[in-house]
Amino acid sequence: MSPILTPEQARAYYDRNAHRQDAQGWYEDAALERLVALGDFSNASDVLELGCGTGRLAQRLLRDHLTTHARYTGIDISPSMLARAGTRLKKYAPRATLSPGDVTLGLTARSESKDRIVAAYLFDLLSEAHSQHLVSEMHRALRPGGLVCLAGLTRETQAGDMTIFTQIRALIQRVWPWLAGGCRPVDLRVLLDGAQWQIIAHETVSPRGITSEILIARKI
């Protein structure tokens, strides 16, 4: 079996396991906290989140950081995830909307229509070809000066070390990808072309030995 799940396999996995997704906060929350702190969301007016999952991050943004005039759109491939996100975000309608979508096929957002695009623990699932296509689509959909706010599993800490737990998780994903939901460590920086993006923040955090990367970049 390929270590990278197809979109159809990913949809099936997350439909079956949507009820477990929020339990991953033990290693995701530290990275998401830094993503929110670095993403300047109080000045955002139109936010697109790719792979919005159960809506935990969206709820935090809408409740604590986005102005009442800011719009939020969340996309996810899993109907079960979207159902949970819809329940969580019901009080924020109509300025918060959710849509089913396979981001490997591209984005339906109009060109230069968004000022923030968020993707947390999404590129961990994608092939290199799908990742490059999606980055190109994100650049198209962002307004000049807009920010991409990314987080995901990575191999090395800021000091260049690899924790034993990160090594174990990478092995599990390589041999038994279904057990990890297809997630694998990636390097987000290599996805961004320096002629199109200006990296303005890059950090790693390693709660309980699982290392995540946070990357904020501005569209040039």
Summary of the structure (lengths in Angstrom):
residues: 220
radius of gyration: 16.2
end to end distance: 39.0
largest distance: 46.4
contacts: 730
relative contact order: 0.18
helix: 46%
strand: 24%
